[in-house]
């Protein structure tokens, strides 16, 4: 059997992703709680321990960075005041972090990761930039099985495009000159970040 080519032409450009249109804490809870998400920007999103009894995030120590395509179900969406680090002469703005609460597979603990910020009545959400709310395996089902196998093993193979490589290795990268899909991309070594 001849291996399939990884080049999918422009099919990726026609993939429609489900968006979350949150505008408040309640709207984010309504759209997200009980639903799965997949990490889009691997090794970019910090996550922290969450104590369900006290409803608090331990911002003192980051647990790690979420790996690409990790799937979990959102247990809750909460507001938490992150500790402010001020230098002399700075004024603190009363801002809060919007956090999703979840459990990781094979782990009994609860964790929280940021999906936006809140100042007064204003909310800014980054959930669509950092997470998929639809299964990427379904959205990109036109990718050959060997490409998906490499992505799930966090490996890059010849012929993978920039999106596929980012889903395999994470999105911390340095990009050379040129347009998307026609440039040199150098991925940071993620070995020490994998957990």
N, C-alpha and C positions, 0 to 999 in steps of 0.2 A: 504494500500500500504506500502510495506517495504521500509525504507529509504536506499538509496544507500551508500555503504561504501566509505569513502574518499580516501582509499588507491588505488592509480592508478598504482601501480607497477612501472615499468620503463618507462611508456609512456612519462613522462616529459623529459626524457633524449633524446627522438627522436624528440622533437619539434625544428623546424628550425626557427630562428628569422632572419628577414630582417636586414641587416647591412647597415649603411651609410658609404660610403668610401670617406669621405671628405679629401682633402689634402691642400686646400686653402680656403680663404673666398668665392671666386666665386663658387667653387665646392660645398661648404656647402650650399650656397644660392640656387644653381641649384637643389640640392637633397632635400632640406628641405622646402623652402618657398612654402606656400600653402598646405602643407601636415600636417596631424595630427601626434602627438606624445603622448605617455602615460608615466607617471613618473614611472620608475622602482625602483629607490632607494628613497623611500618615507622618508620625513623628513631629508634628507641629502643635498638637493640642495637649496641654498638660492636664493631668487628672489628679485628684486628691481623695483622701479618705473622707467618707461622709458618715456621720453618726445619726442614724434614724431616730434614736431616742431623744436627742437634743436638737434634732433638725439643724445640724451645723456642719460646715465644711472645715476641715483642718488645713488652712492655707499655710501653716507654718512649714510644712514639708511636702514638697511635690512628690507624689508617688511615682510618676513616670510620664512618658509621652505615649499617647495612643498609637498603636501600629496601624498601617494601612489596611483597610477593609475589615477591621474588627467589627463584628456585629454584636449588638446588644439591644435589649428592650428597655425603653425609657420607663423608669418607675415613678418619676416625679420631675417637675420643673420648679425650682425654688429660687428665691432671691437671697443673696448673701453679701454682707459687707466685707470686702476684702481689706486686709490691713494696708494702710497707706504708708509709704516710705517718703517722708518729707525731709528736705534739707532746709537749712536756715533761710527764712524769708519766704518760703512757699506756703500757700494756703490750700487746705484740703477741700476738695469738692465732695459733697455727699453723694457718692456714686455707689452702686451695688452691682454685683455680677449676677447675671442670669445663668443658672447652672442646671444641667440635666443630671439626674440621679439614676444610677444603673448598677448592675452587678456584672462582673466579668465571668465568663464561662469557667467552671471549675474552681471558683473562688466564692466563699460565703460572704465576704465583706461587701459593703456598699461604697460606691465611689461617686464623685461628681466632677463634671468637666464644664467649662464655660461655653455658652452659646450666644452670649450677648451682654449688654450693659444697660443699666437703668440710672437715670438722673431725674429726680422728681417724677413727672408724668411721662417723660420721654424714654422710649425703649429703642435700642439698636440691636438687631439680631444678626449673628454671623452663621447661623445654623446651616443655611443653604450653601455657603462657601466651604464649610468644613465637614459636612455630613451628607450622605445620600439618604433619602427617605424611601427609596425604592431599591430593590435588590439589583446591584450592578451586574450580577450574573444574567439577569433577565434583560436589563437595558442593553448590555453588550453581548447578547447571545450569538451575534454573528462572529465573535472571535473564536478561533479554533480551540479545541480542548487542550492542545499542548501549550498554548499561550496562557490559558487559565491555570493550568498546572504550575507553570513557572511563576505566575503572579502569586498563587497561594503558597508557594514555597519561598517567596520573597527573593526570587532570582530573576535575572535578566537574561534573555537569550537573543541571539542574532535575529533581526527582523522585527523586533518589538518596536512599537511607536512610542512617542513621548508619554502619552497618557498611560499606556500599559506599563511602561517602565516606572512611572510615578506610583502606580497602584502596587507595584511589586516592592519598590525600595523606599517609598515615602516621598514627600514633596519638598524636602530640604535639599536644594540644589543650586548650583551656579550655572547660569545660562550664557552661552556665547552669543555672538551677534547672529542675526538672521531671524526668520519668522518661525512661528510655532510649527514643529514638524520638519523644519529644515535648518537646524542649528545643532551645535554640540552642547550637551547637557551633562554636567558633572554632578553626580549624586554624592552627598556626604556619606562617609562610612557609618552605617547604622548598627554595626555589630554590637557596640557597647550599650546601645539603647534598647535592644530587644530584650523583652522580659518573658 
